[in-house]
Amino acid sequence: MTSLSSIQIQALVRDMDGSIRRHRKLKNSDPHKFYETVMEENKTLYEAFPTIFNKHIDGKLDATFFEMLKLRHKMDIGELTEDDASKIVGQKLFDRFVAPVIGNAPTPEKPLSYSEYYKQFENASNTTKSTD
């Protein structure tokens, strides 16, 4: 396990958001250069968490990422052991992928996309500001 905290990991992903926005024109004109540029600007995330980096650059990072970060944060502050977190993840994966196939549960809803996850907080923030 890396020594980065859940908050540091989230900050690295948010930094990558900025890189993706800054270089979005390259994504269509030169996808390879886009990947290389974003990778260079986000080397720590790329090297420490290549799966997170690749899912994010491919637009496949979803709310599952935030669920995992919450578990990581609970481990960081001592509320959960790594074993407890592993059991929770295992149960979530079973509920999401296995139970519907064997007929024990309905197909779960698709997790929110990364951008949808953040939009729900923007909407809540705007609602709070308008009622103040």
N, C-alpha and C positions, 0 to 999 in steps of 0.2 A: 504494500500500500504506500502510496506517495505521502509525503509530509505536508502537502497542501491541504488547507482546511476547505470545508464546503463553501465558505464565503469566498475564498480565494479562487476556487474553481469557477464559481458563478461569475466572478469578476473577469476572469480570463475569457469566458464565453461572451460576456457583454462587450469586452474589448474586440472580440472577433466580429461581433455585430457591426461595429464601426468600420472595420476593415472591409467587410462584405459590402456595406453601403458605399464606402468611398470608391470601391473598384467594381461596382456593379456593371458598368459599361463594358468592362473587359470580359465579363462572364459570357456574353454572347459573341463578342468579336474575337476573343482569343482565350478560350476556356483554360488552356494549359497555363498561360501566363497569369490568369486570374488565380488559379490554384496556387501557383508558385509564389505570387505576391502576397496572398493572404497567409500562406504558410510561413513565409519569411517574417511577416509582421506579428505572427502568433506562434512563434517557435516553441515557447514553453508549453502551450496547450497541445500543439502538434506532437511534441516529444513525450510529454507525460500522459496524455490522454488521446492517442491517435483515433480511437473509435469515436469519441465525442467530437473531435475536430472534423472527421470525415462525415459523420451524420449531419453536423451543422452546415458544412459547406455544401452538402447535397440536399439540404432542406428537409432532412428526415428526423431532426431532433424534435421530440414532442414532450408532452407533460410528464412522461415516464422519467425523463431526465430530472425534473424537479422533485418527483417522488423519491428518486434515488439520492438527490442532494439533501432532502430532508432527513433521510435515514443517516446519511453521512454526518450531517450536523449533530444528530442525536448521539452518534458514536463519538464525535469530537468533544462533546460536552459531558460524556459519560452516562447518558441516559440509556444507551443500548450497547451491548457488546457486538462484536463483529458476527458472532454466531447467531445472536437474536436477529440482527439485520438480515443475515443470510436466510433465515427461516421465513421472515416476512416477504422477502423478494421471491423465494421459492413458492410460497403460497399464492402470491399475486400472479406469478407466471402460470401456475397450475390453473387458477381461476380464469385467467385470460385465454389460455391456449388449449389446455387439456380438458377441463370440465365441459365446455361446450361440445367437444368432439365425442366424448363418451356419454353425452346426454344428461349430465348432472346439473347443467345450468344453461341459461340462455346465453347467446353470444353477447359478450360485454360491449359497451359503447367504445368506439374508437377514441383513443386518448386525444386531447387537444393538441394541436400543432404548437410549435414553439411560439409563433407569433400570436396565435389565439390565446395562449396562456398569458402572455404579457398584456394583451388587449383587455382581458377581464379586469386587470388592475387599473389600467388607464381609465376604463369606464367607471369603475368604482371611485377612483380619485376625482374624476370630473363630476360625478353625482354628489360627492361630499362637498366639493368646492361650491357647487351651485346652491346647496342648501345652507351654506354658512352665511 
